[in-house]
Amino acid sequence: MTADYSTLSAEPFIPHIGQTFRFLAPEDRSLIAEVELTVVIERPEFTPRWAKRTSFALTFETPGESGVGNGNYLIDHPTEGTMGPFFVVRSIPRDPARACFELVMN
């Protein structure tokens, strides 16, 4: 997904809910983790007044303990390509048997 991040919206991600993405190391593009995109939500309350788009959040999950923490990762999708790097935060999972990560685009 080639995108202008200043205008990138939640919309292009919605068709990919339930699909596998990969977190890659920005330095060498090595695989950090395979994750599933589970939630795409607009967050207008976090949108700066000067922004060209509405803020949104992407939630990714993976089964079990991934060992992945907060960090800067490239986000890769098989058909949309590689984006980033973005700062991804480990968050509290809805299901304790899964690891959960959030990317917020303010």
MOPAC internal coordinates of N, CA, C and O (Angstrom, degrees):
PM7 1SCF
backbone

  N    0.0000 0     0.00 0     0.00 0    0    0    0
  C    1.4522 1     0.00 0     0.00 0    1    0    0
  C    1.5158 1   107.45 1     0.00 0    2    1    0
  O    1.2310 1   120.42 1   -76.30 1    3    2    1
  N    1.2975 1   116.80 1   103.70 1    3    2    1
  C    1.4477 1   120.87 1   174.98 1    5    3    2
  C    1.5087 1   106.60 1   -82.63 1    6    5    3
  O    1.2310 1   120.50 1   -56.24 1    7    6    5
  N    1.3129 1   116.66 1   123.76 1    7    6    5
  C    1.4554 1   118.59 1  -172.89 1    9    7    6
  C    1.5133 1   111.44 1  -144.98 1   10    9    7
  O    1.2310 1   121.97 1   -29.88 1   11   10    9
  N    1.3235 1   113.84 1   150.12 1   11   10    9
  C    1.4547 1   121.08 1   167.69 1   13   11   10
  C    1.5226 1   104.79 1   -87.58 1   14   13   11
  O    1.2310 1   120.15 1   -70.78 1   15   14   13
  N    1.3240 1   117.33 1   109.22 1   15   14   13
  C    1.4607 1   120.75 1  -174.03 1   17   15   14
  C    1.5164 1   113.11 1   -63.11 1   18   17   15
  O    1.2310 1   119.95 1   159.25 1   19   18   17
  N    1.3255 1   117.70 1   -20.75 1   19   18   17
  C    1.4622 1   119.56 1   178.95 1   21   19   18
  C    1.5256 1   111.89 1   -72.98 1   22   21   19
  O    1.2310 1   120.13 1   160.95 1   23   22   21
  N    1.3315 1   117.36 1   -19.05 1   23   22   21
  C    1.4682 1   120.62 1   179.87 1   25   23   22
  C    1.5304 1   112.52 1  -120.82 1   26   25   23
  O    1.2310 1   120.04 1  -177.94 1   27   26   25
  N    1.3261 1   117.53 1     2.06 1   27   26   25
  C    1.4650 1   121.29 1  -179.05 1   29   27   26
  C    1.5221 1   110.00 1   -62.34 1   30   29   27
  O    1.2310 1   120.55 1   -47.23 1   31   30   29
  N    1.3283 1   116.56 1   132.77 1   31   30   29
  C    1.4625 1   121.21 1  -178.99 1   33   31   30
  C    1.5196 1   110.47 1  -116.62 1   34   33   31
  O    1.2310 1   120.78 1    -3.83 1   35   34   33
  N    1.3106 1   116.11 1   176.17 1   35   34   33
  C    1.4600 1   122.25 1   177.86 1   37   35   34
  C    1.5259 1   111.52 1   -69.72 1   38   37   35
  O    1.2310 1   120.58 1   151.67 1   39   38   37
  N    1.3064 1   116.49 1   -28.33 1   39   38   37
  C    1.4664 1   122.20 1  -171.75 1   41   39   38
  C    1.5289 1   115.47 1   -50.86 1   42   41   39
  O    1.2310 1   118.71 1   133.77 1   43   42   41
  N    1.3518 1   120.06 1   -46.23 1   43   42   41
  C    1.4721 1   118.49 1  -178.00 1   45   43   42
  C    1.5309 1   113.96 1   -65.92 1   46   45   43
  O    1.2310 1   120.07 1   161.87 1   47   46   45
  N    1.3232 1   117.47 1   -18.13 1   47   46   45
  C    1.4664 1   120.68 1  -178.35 1   49   47   46
  C    1.5226 1   112.77 1   -86.39 1   50   49   47
  O    1.2310 1   119.91 1   155.78 1   51   50   49
  N    1.3209 1   117.79 1   -24.22 1   51   50   49
  C    1.4670 1   121.58 1  -173.96 1   53   51   50
  C    1.5341 1   112.39 1   -56.39 1   54   53   51
  O    1.2310 1   118.38 1   136.26 1   55   54   53
  N    1.3274 1   120.70 1   -43.74 1   55   54   53
  C    1.4703 1   119.38 1   179.10 1   57   55   54
  C    1.5332 1   113.88 1   -63.83 1   58   57   55
  O    1.2310 1   120.27 1   166.31 1   59   58   57
  N    1.3254 1   117.10 1   -13.69 1   59   58   57
  C    1.4668 1   120.80 1  -176.20 1   61   59   58
  C    1.5308 1   113.51 1   -99.82 1   62   61   59
  O    1.2310 1   120.04 1  -173.80 1   63   62   61
  N    1.3334 1   117.53 1     6.20 1   63   62   61
  C    1.4686 1   120.01 1   175.57 1   65   63   62
  C    1.5274 1   107.88 1   -59.91 1   66   65   63
  O    1.2310 1   121.08 1   -47.05 1   67   66   65
  N    1.3278 1   115.54 1   132.95 1   67   66   65
  C    1.4583 1   121.65 1  -178.37 1   69   67   66
  C    1.5203 1   113.53 1    90.07 1   70   69   67
  O    1.2310 1   120.10 1   175.70 1   71   70   69
  N    1.3226 1   117.42 1    -4.30 1   71   70   69
  C    1.4568 1   120.80 1  -179.82 1   73   71   70
  C    1.5317 1   111.33 1   -97.03 1   74   73   71
  O    1.2310 1   121.62 1   -18.05 1   75   74   73
  N    1.3167 1   114.51 1   161.95 1   75   74   73
  C    1.4612 1   121.49 1  -178.65 1   77   75   74
  C    1.5246 1   110.87 1   -87.62 1   78   77   75
  O    1.2310 1   121.52 1   -48.10 1   79   78   77
  N    1.3165 1   114.69 1   131.90 1   79   78   77
  C    1.4625 1   123.64 1   170.96 1   81   79   78
  C    1.5252 1   105.91 1  -118.15 1   82   81   79
  O    1.2310 1   120.68 1   -11.72 1   83   82   81
  N    1.3170 1   116.31 1   168.28 1   83   82   81
  C    1.4613 1   120.98 1   176.85 1   85   83   82
  C    1.5134 1   109.14 1  -127.14 1   86   85   83
  O    1.2310 1   120.52 1   -42.26 1   87   86   85
  N    1.3293 1   116.62 1   137.74 1   87   86   85
  C    1.4576 1   121.80 1   169.23 1   89   87   86
  C    1.5227 1   105.81 1   -91.02 1   90   89   87
  O    1.2310 1   120.96 1   -54.00 1   91   90   89
  N    1.3339 1   115.77 1   126.00 1   91   90   89
  C    1.4654 1   121.45 1  -179.64 1   93   91   90
  C    1.5187 1   109.92 1  -118.48 1   94   93   91
  O    1.2310 1   120.69 1   -30.04 1   95   94   93
  N    1.3265 1   116.28 1   149.96 1   95   94   93
  C    1.4571 1   121.35 1   174.66 1   97   95   94
  C    1.5233 1   108.82 1   -69.75 1   98   97   95
  O    1.2310 1   119.51 1   -49.37 1   99   98   97
  N    1.3410 1   118.54 1   130.63 1   99   98   97
  C    1.4653 1   120.09 1  -178.70 1  101   99   98
  C    1.5285 1   113.30 1   -64.58 1  102  101   99
  O    1.2310 1   120.25 1   151.77 1  103  102  101
  N    1.3237 1   117.13 1   -28.23 1  103  102  101
  C    1.4715 1   120.75 1  -175.43 1  105  103  102
  C    1.5264 1   112.44 1   -69.96 1  106  105  103
  O    1.2310 1   120.51 1   135.41 1  107  106  105
  N    1.3412 1   116.64 1   -44.59 1  107  106  105
  C    1.4689 1   119.12 1  -173.61 1  109  107  106
  C    1.5268 1   113.71 1  -133.90 1  110  109  107
  O    1.2310 1   120.50 1  -173.89 1  111  110  109
  N    1.3300 1   116.65 1     6.11 1  111  110  109
  C    1.4692 1   123.19 1   179.64 1  113  111  110
  C    1.5228 1   113.15 1    62.50 1  114  113  111
  O    1.2310 1   120.38 1  -156.67 1  115  114  113
  N    1.3307 1   116.88 1    23.33 1  115  114  113
  C    1.4673 1   119.47 1   176.56 1  117  115  114
  C    1.5264 1   109.21 1   -73.49 1  118  117  115
  O    1.2310 1   120.96 1   -28.99 1  119  118  117
  N    1.3226 1   115.77 1   151.01 1  119  118  117
  C    1.4565 1   121.57 1  -176.90 1  121  119  118
  C    1.5268 1   111.02 1   -70.78 1  122  121  119
  O    1.2310 1   120.90 1   -53.07 1  123  122  121
  N    1.3223 1   115.88 1   126.93 1  123  122  121
  C    1.4640 1   121.93 1   173.93 1  125  123  122
  C    1.5247 1   109.31 1   -96.67 1  126  125  123
  O    1.2310 1   120.33 1   131.13 1  127  126  125
  N    1.3412 1   116.98 1   -48.87 1  127  126  125
  C    1.4676 1   121.26 1   179.87 1  129  127  126
  C    1.5179 1   110.25 1  -164.65 1  130  129  127
  O    1.2310 1   120.94 1   -30.45 1  131  130  129
  N    1.3384 1   115.80 1   149.55 1  131  130  129
  C    1.4538 1   121.47 1   168.65 1  133  131  130
  C    1.5188 1   106.85 1   -95.77 1  134  133  131
  O    1.2310 1   120.83 1   -47.53 1  135  134  133
  N    1.3255 1   116.02 1   132.47 1  135  134  133
  C    1.4589 1   121.66 1  -174.63 1  137  135  134
  C    1.5285 1   109.34 1  -134.91 1  138  137  135
  O    1.2310 1   121.20 1   -22.73 1  139  138  137
  N    1.3229 1   115.30 1   157.27 1  139  138  137
  C    1.4566 1   121.68 1   177.38 1  141  139  138
  C    1.5208 1   109.35 1  -106.13 1  142  141  139
  O    1.2310 1   120.18 1   -49.30 1  143  142  141
  N    1.3248 1   117.25 1   130.70 1  143  142  141
  C    1.4631 1   121.06 1   174.17 1  145  143  142
  C    1.5233 1   107.23 1   -74.83 1  146  145  143
  O    1.2310 1   120.20 1   -62.72 1  147  146  145
  N    1.3424 1   117.23 1   117.28 1  147  146  145
  C    1.4649 1   120.65 1  -174.93 1  149  147  146
  C    1.5217 1   114.22 1  -111.75 1  150  149  147
  O    1.2310 1   120.05 1   153.78 1  151  150  149
  N    1.3380 1   117.51 1   -26.22 1  151  150  149
  C    1.4673 1   120.17 1  -177.67 1  153  151  150
  C    1.5265 1   109.09 1  -143.45 1  154  153  151
  O    1.2310 1   121.30 1   -43.38 1  155  154  153
  N    1.3268 1   115.11 1   136.62 1  155  154  153
  C    1.4625 1   122.55 1   170.84 1  157  155  154
  C    1.5197 1   105.59 1  -128.37 1  158  157  155
  O    1.2310 1   120.40 1   -58.66 1  159  158  157
  N    1.3356 1   116.83 1   121.34 1  159  158  157
  C    1.4588 1   119.70 1  -176.48 1  161  159  158
  C    1.5257 1   110.80 1  -140.69 1  162  161  159
  O    1.2310 1   120.95 1   -45.85 1  163  162  161
  N    1.3149 1   115.79 1   134.15 1  163  162  161
  C    1.4671 1   119.62 1   174.15 1  165  163  162
  C    1.5197 1   108.60 1   -75.30 1  166  165  163
  O    1.2310 1   120.71 1   -35.80 1  167  166  165
  N    1.3268 1   116.24 1   144.20 1  167  166  165
  C    1.4662 1   122.54 1  -178.11 1  169  167  166
  C    1.5270 1   109.03 1  -128.97 1  170  169  167
  O    1.2310 1   119.60 1  -110.16 1  171  170  169
  N    1.3447 1   118.37 1    69.84 1  171  170  169
  C    1.4664 1   120.75 1  -176.22 1  173  171  170
  C    1.5285 1   113.48 1   -59.90 1  174  173  171
  O    1.2310 1   120.54 1   154.77 1  175  174  173
  N    1.3343 1   116.57 1   -25.23 1  175  174  173
  C    1.4641 1   119.31 1  -179.93 1  177  175  174
  C    1.5262 1   112.79 1   -67.10 1  178  177  175
  O    1.2310 1   120.11 1   163.60 1  179  178  177
  N    1.3273 1   117.39 1   -16.40 1  179  178  177
  C    1.4655 1   121.65 1   178.68 1  181  179  178
  C    1.5248 1   113.00 1  -103.13 1  182  181  179
  O    1.2310 1   120.02 1  -175.94 1  183  182  181
  N    1.3231 1   117.58 1     4.06 1  183  182  181
  C    1.4566 1   121.59 1  -176.01 1  185  183  182
  C    1.5219 1   110.91 1   -80.89 1  186  185  183
  O    1.2310 1   119.70 1   -59.45 1  187  186  185
  N    1.3320 1   118.18 1   120.55 1  187  186  185
  C    1.4686 1   120.20 1   175.15 1  189  187  186
  C    1.5357 1   110.29 1   -63.05 1  190  189  187
  O    1.2310 1   120.64 1   -30.56 1  191  190  189
  N    1.3133 1   116.38 1   149.44 1  191  190  189
  C    1.4702 1   120.44 1  -178.54 1  193  191  190
  C    1.5201 1   112.96 1   -59.40 1  194  193  191
  O    1.2310 1   120.27 1   149.54 1  195  194  193
  N    1.3228 1   117.08 1   -30.46 1  195  194  193
  C    1.4550 1   121.40 1  -177.09 1  197  195  194
  C    1.5292 1   113.30 1   -86.58 1  198  197  195
  O    1.2310 1   119.68 1   175.01 1  199  198  197
  N    1.3357 1   118.21 1    -4.99 1  199  198  197
  C    1.4695 1   121.48 1  -174.27 1  201  199  198
  C    1.5230 1   112.31 1   -67.87 1  202  201  199
  O    1.2310 1   121.32 1   -33.02 1  203  202  201
  N    1.3348 1   115.08 1   146.98 1  203  202  201
  C    1.4599 1   121.99 1   178.81 1  205  203  202
  C    1.5278 1   111.94 1   -88.05 1  206  205  203
  O    1.2310 1   120.25 1   178.70 1  207  206  205
  N    1.3253 1   117.12 1    -1.30 1  207  206  205
  C    1.4615 1   121.74 1  -178.20 1  209  207  206
  C    1.5240 1   109.57 1  -148.50 1  210  209  207
  O    1.2310 1   121.02 1   -13.36 1  211  210  209
  N    1.3178 1   115.65 1   166.64 1  211  210  209
  C    1.4598 1   121.50 1   176.17 1  213  211  210
  C    1.5295 1   108.54 1   -84.46 1  214  213  211
  O    1.2310 1   120.53 1   -45.67 1  215  214  213
  N    1.3329 1   116.60 1   134.33 1  215  214  213
  C    1.4614 1   120.61 1   177.13 1  217  215  214
  C    1.5250 1   109.44 1   -60.85 1  218  217  215
  O    1.2310 1   121.07 1   -28.38 1  219  218  217
  N    1.3248 1   115.56 1   151.62 1  219  218  217
  C    1.4583 1   119.90 1   178.12 1  221  219  218
  C    1.5187 1   109.97 1  -150.95 1  222  221  219
  O    1.2310 1   121.34 1   -15.11 1  223  222  221
  N    1.3204 1   115.04 1   164.89 1  223  222  221
  C    1.4586 1   121.20 1   179.67 1  225  223  222
  C    1.5229 1   109.57 1  -128.97 1  226  225  223
  O    1.2310 1   121.13 1   -38.17 1  227  226  225
  N    1.3117 1   115.45 1   141.83 1  227  226  225
  C    1.4535 1   123.05 1   174.73 1  229  227  226
  C    1.5231 1   107.15 1  -114.39 1  230  229  227
  O    1.2310 1   120.25 1   -47.59 1  231  230  229
  N    1.3203 1   117.13 1   132.41 1  231  230  229
  C    1.4606 1   121.81 1   176.30 1  233  231  230
  C    1.5200 1   108.39 1  -111.81 1  234  233  231
  O    1.2310 1   121.45 1   -50.77 1  235  234  233
  N    1.3177 1   114.83 1   129.23 1  235  234  233
  C    1.4631 1   122.50 1   178.30 1  237  235  234
  C    1.5207 1   107.77 1  -117.93 1  238  237  235
  O    1.2310 1   120.46 1   -34.91 1  239  238  237
  N    1.3209 1   116.73 1   145.09 1  239  238  237
  C    1.4682 1   121.14 1   177.54 1  241  239  238
  C    1.5196 1   109.73 1  -134.58 1  242  241  239
  O    1.2310 1   121.69 1   -22.97 1  243  242  241
  N    1.3243 1   114.37 1   157.03 1  243  242  241
  C    1.4600 1   121.15 1   175.84 1  245  243  242
  C    1.5255 1   107.97 1  -145.14 1  246  245  243
  O    1.2310 1   119.85 1   -33.93 1  247  246  245
  N    1.3255 1   117.88 1   146.07 1  247  246  245
  C    1.4682 1   119.36 1  -179.68 1  249  247  246
  C    1.5213 1   111.77 1   -66.53 1  250  249  247
  O    1.2310 1   121.29 1   -35.92 1  251  250  249
  N    1.3169 1   115.13 1   144.08 1  251  250  249
  C    1.4547 1   120.49 1   173.73 1  253  251  250
  C    1.5100 1   114.41 1    69.67 1  254  253  251
  O    1.2310 1   121.18 1    11.08 1  255  254  253
  N    1.3038 1   115.34 1  -168.92 1  255  254  253
  C    1.4654 1   122.55 1   179.39 1  257  255  254
  C    1.5253 1   108.14 1   -88.11 1  258  257  255
  O    1.2310 1   120.97 1   -66.12 1  259  258  257
  N    1.3129 1   115.75 1   113.88 1  259  258  257
  C    1.4659 1   119.94 1  -175.87 1  261  259  258
  C    1.5238 1   113.08 1   -85.16 1  262  261  259
  O    1.2310 1   120.33 1   159.63 1  263  262  261
  N    1.3339 1   116.98 1   -20.37 1  263  262  261
  C    1.4598 1   119.91 1  -175.21 1  265  263  262
  C    1.5154 1   112.89 1    78.32 1  266  265  263
  O    1.2310 1   120.23 1  -178.27 1  267  266  265
  N    1.3220 1   117.16 1     1.73 1  267  266  265
  C    1.4599 1   122.05 1  -179.26 1  269  267  266
  C    1.5217 1   109.35 1   -89.94 1  270  269  267
  O    1.2310 1   120.44 1   -44.69 1  271  270  269
  N    1.3202 1   116.77 1   135.31 1  271  270  269
  C    1.4585 1   121.90 1   178.55 1  273  271  270
  C    1.5125 1   110.86 1  -116.39 1  274  273  271
  O    1.2310 1   121.04 1    15.66 1  275  274  273
  N    1.3298 1   115.61 1  -164.34 1  275  274  273
  C    1.4685 1   120.42 1   175.19 1  277  275  274
  C    1.5188 1   109.01 1   -60.92 1  278  277  275
  O    1.2310 1   120.84 1   -35.77 1  279  278  277
  N    1.3249 1   116.01 1   144.23 1  279  278  277
  C    1.4536 1   117.34 1   177.10 1  281  279  278
  C    1.5098 1   113.13 1   173.84 1  282  281  279
  O    1.2310 1   121.71 1    -6.19 1  283  282  281
  N    1.3260 1   114.33 1   173.81 1  283  282  281
  C    1.4601 1   122.14 1   175.95 1  285  283  282
  C    1.5211 1   108.55 1   -90.97 1  286  285  283
  O    1.2310 1   121.25 1   -58.25 1  287  286  285
  N    1.3390 1   115.21 1   121.75 1  287  286  285
  C    1.4575 1   120.53 1  -178.20 1  289  287  286
  C    1.5217 1   110.06 1  -135.65 1  290  289  287
  O    1.2310 1   121.28 1   -30.88 1  291  290  289
  N    1.3166 1   115.16 1   149.12 1  291  290  289
  C    1.4534 1   120.59 1   165.25 1  293  291  290
  C    1.5242 1   105.90 1   -79.63 1  294  293  291
  O    1.2310 1   120.41 1   -34.21 1  295  294  293
  N    1.3184 1   116.83 1   145.79 1  295  294  293
  C    1.4585 1   122.21 1   177.33 1  297  295  294
  C    1.5239 1   106.05 1  -110.72 1  298  297  295
  O    1.2310 1   120.63 1   -58.83 1  299  298  297
  N    1.3380 1   116.41 1   121.17 1  299  298  297
  C    1.4518 1   120.83 1  -175.00 1  301  299  298
  C    1.5262 1   110.42 1  -119.87 1  302  301  299
  O    1.2310 1   120.97 1   -43.66 1  303  302  301
  N    1.3354 1   115.75 1   136.34 1  303  302  301
  C    1.4645 1   122.51 1   176.71 1  305  303  302
  C    1.5262 1   107.37 1  -126.72 1  306  305  303
  O    1.2310 1   119.71 1   -38.07 1  307  306  305
  N    1.3462 1   118.16 1   141.93 1  307  306  305
  C    1.4687 1   120.47 1  -174.99 1  309  307  306
  C    1.5316 1   115.09 1   -57.04 1  310  309  307
  O    1.2310 1   119.79 1   144.39 1  311  310  309
  N    1.3280 1   118.01 1   -35.61 1  311  310  309
  C    1.4671 1   119.12 1  -179.06 1  313  311  310
  C    1.5195 1   113.76 1  -105.20 1  314  313  311
  O    1.2310 1   119.99 1   153.24 1  315  314  313
  N    1.3216 1   117.63 1   -26.76 1  315  314  313
  C    1.4649 1   121.08 1  -176.80 1  317  315  314
  C    1.5216 1   112.91 1   -89.69 1  318  317  315
  O    1.2310 1   120.24 1   162.56 1  319  318  317
  N    1.3337 1   117.14 1   -17.44 1  319  318  317
  C    1.4583 1   120.17 1   178.17 1  321  319  318
  C    1.5143 1   113.18 1    90.96 1  322  321  319
  O    1.2310 1   121.49 1    17.29 1  323  322  321
  N    1.3234 1   114.75 1  -162.71 1  323  322  321
  C    1.4612 1   122.43 1  -173.27 1  325  323  322
  C    1.5198 1   110.66 1  -105.43 1  326  325  323
  O    1.2310 1   120.88 1   -42.12 1  327  326  325
  N    1.3261 1   115.92 1   137.88 1  327  326  325
  C    1.4648 1   122.97 1   177.83 1  329  327  326
  C    1.5237 1   108.58 1  -129.29 1  330  329  327
  O    1.2310 1   121.10 1   -22.17 1  331  330  329
  N    1.3296 1   115.51 1   157.83 1  331  330  329
  C    1.4515 1   119.17 1   172.85 1  333  331  330
  C    1.5107 1   112.58 1   109.20 1  334  333  331
  O    1.2310 1   121.09 1    15.93 1  335  334  333
  N    1.3126 1   115.51 1  -164.07 1  335  334  333
  C    1.4610 1   128.60 1    15.14 1  337  335  334
  C    1.5285 1   112.75 1   -78.34 1  338  337  335
  O    1.2310 1   122.09 1   -27.14 1  339  338  337
  N    1.3488 1   113.61 1   152.86 1  339  338  337
  C    1.4535 1   123.14 1   177.06 1  341  339  338
  C    1.5214 1   108.95 1  -125.35 1  342  341  339
  O    1.2310 1   120.99 1   -27.53 1  343  342  341
  N    1.3353 1   115.72 1   152.47 1  343  342  341
  C    1.4608 1   119.95 1   174.01 1  345  343  342
  C    1.5220 1   107.55 1   -85.50 1  346  345  343
  O    1.2310 1   120.58 1   -61.82 1  347  346  345
  N    1.3220 1   116.50 1   118.18 1  347  346  345
  C    1.4608 1   123.50 1  -178.36 1  349  347  346
  C    1.5259 1   107.84 1  -109.55 1  350  349  347
  O    1.2310 1   121.17 1   -43.95 1  351  350  349
  N    1.3359 1   115.37 1   136.05 1  351  350  349
  C    1.4646 1   121.61 1  -177.03 1  353  351  350
  C    1.5219 1   109.81 1  -111.74 1  354  353  351
  O    1.2310 1   121.03 1   -46.22 1  355  354  353
  N    1.3146 1   115.63 1   133.78 1  355  354  353
  C    1.4663 1   119.92 1   172.78 1  357  355  354
  C    1.5173 1   106.92 1   -73.90 1  358  357  355
  O    1.2310 1   120.47 1   -47.53 1  359  358  357
  N    1.3379 1   116.71 1   132.47 1  359  358  357
  C    1.4620 1   120.36 1  -177.56 1  361  359  358
  C    1.5268 1   110.06 1  -126.60 1  362  361  359
  O    1.2310 1   120.95 1    -4.37 1  363  362  361
  N    1.3207 1   115.78 1   175.63 1  363  362  361
  C    1.4574 1   121.42 1  -178.88 1  365  363  362
  C    1.5246 1   108.34 1   -74.71 1  366  365  363
  O    1.2310 1   119.94 1   -55.43 1  367  366  365
  N    1.3253 1   117.72 1   124.57 1  367  366  365
  C    1.4637 1   120.12 1  -177.33 1  369  367  366
  C    1.5283 1   112.48 1   -75.96 1  370  369  367
  O    1.2310 1   121.36 1   -28.07 1  371  370  369
  N    1.3295 1   115.01 1   151.93 1  371  370  369
  C    1.4695 1   120.15 1   173.09 1  373  371  370
  C    1.5186 1   109.57 1   -71.15 1  374  373  371
  O    1.2310 1   120.59 1   149.06 1  375  374  373
  N    1.3266 1   116.48 1   -30.94 1  375  374  373
  C    1.4626 1   123.62 1  -179.77 1  377  375  374
  C    1.5262 1   107.18 1  -118.84 1  378  377  375
  O    1.2310 1   119.70 1   -61.01 1  379  378  377
  N    1.3394 1   118.18 1   118.99 1  379  378  377
  C    1.4686 1   119.55 1  -176.94 1  381  379  378
  C    1.5246 1   114.69 1   -63.29 1  382  381  379
  O    1.2310 1   119.81 1   168.19 1  383  382  381
  N    1.3262 1   117.96 1   -11.81 1  383  382  381
  C    1.4606 1   121.05 1   178.28 1  385  383  382
  C    1.5298 1   111.89 1   -86.90 1  386  385  383
  O    1.2310 1   120.49 1  -175.19 1  387  386  385
  N    1.3395 1   116.66 1     4.81 1  387  386  385
  C    1.4689 1   120.90 1  -178.27 1  389  387  386
  C    1.5279 1   110.08 1  -129.11 1  390  389  387
  O    1.2310 1   120.94 1   -28.55 1  391  390  389
  N    1.3254 1   115.81 1   151.45 1  391  390  389
  C    1.4652 1   121.34 1   171.95 1  393  391  390
  C    1.5364 1   106.72 1   -93.24 1  394  393  391
  O    1.2310 1   120.43 1   -37.10 1  395  394  393
  N    1.3174 1   116.79 1   142.90 1  395  394  393
  C    1.4726 1   122.09 1  -174.05 1  397  395  394
  C    1.5240 1   110.12 1  -127.72 1  398  397  395
  O    1.2310 1   120.73 1   -40.73 1  399  398  397
  N    1.3349 1   116.21 1   139.27 1  399  398  397
  C    1.4494 1   122.56 1  -177.44 1  401  399  398
  C    1.5212 1   109.04 1  -135.27 1  402  401  399
  O    1.2310 1   120.78 1   -33.56 1  403  402  401
  N    1.3416 1   116.11 1   146.44 1  403  402  401
  C    1.4576 1   119.53 1  -179.56 1  405  403  402
  C    1.5249 1   110.30 1  -130.13 1  406  405  403
  O    1.2310 1   121.96 1   -41.97 1  407  406  405
  N    1.3203 1   113.86 1   138.03 1  407  406  405
  C    1.4585 1   122.50 1   173.86 1  409  407  406
  C    1.5198 1   106.97 1  -118.70 1  410  409  407
  O    1.2310 1   120.04 1   -62.21 1  411  410  409
  N    1.3204 1   117.53 1   117.79 1  411  410  409
  C    1.4669 1   122.04 1  -179.53 1  413  411  410
  C    1.5201 1   108.06 1  -107.79 1  414  413  411
  O    1.2310 1   121.22 1   -54.75 1  415  414  413
  N    1.3148 1   115.27 1   125.25 1  415  414  413
  C    1.4629 1   121.64 1   177.66 1  417  415  414
  C    1.5224 1   107.23 1  -103.45 1  418  417  415
  O    1.2310 1   120.53 1   -79.95 1  419  418  417
  N    1.3499 1   116.59 1   100.05 1  419  418  417
  C    1.4662 1   121.70 1   179.28 1  421  419  418
  C    1.4954 1   110.93 1   -87.10 1  422  421  419
  O    1.2310 1   120.10 1   180.00 1  423  422  421

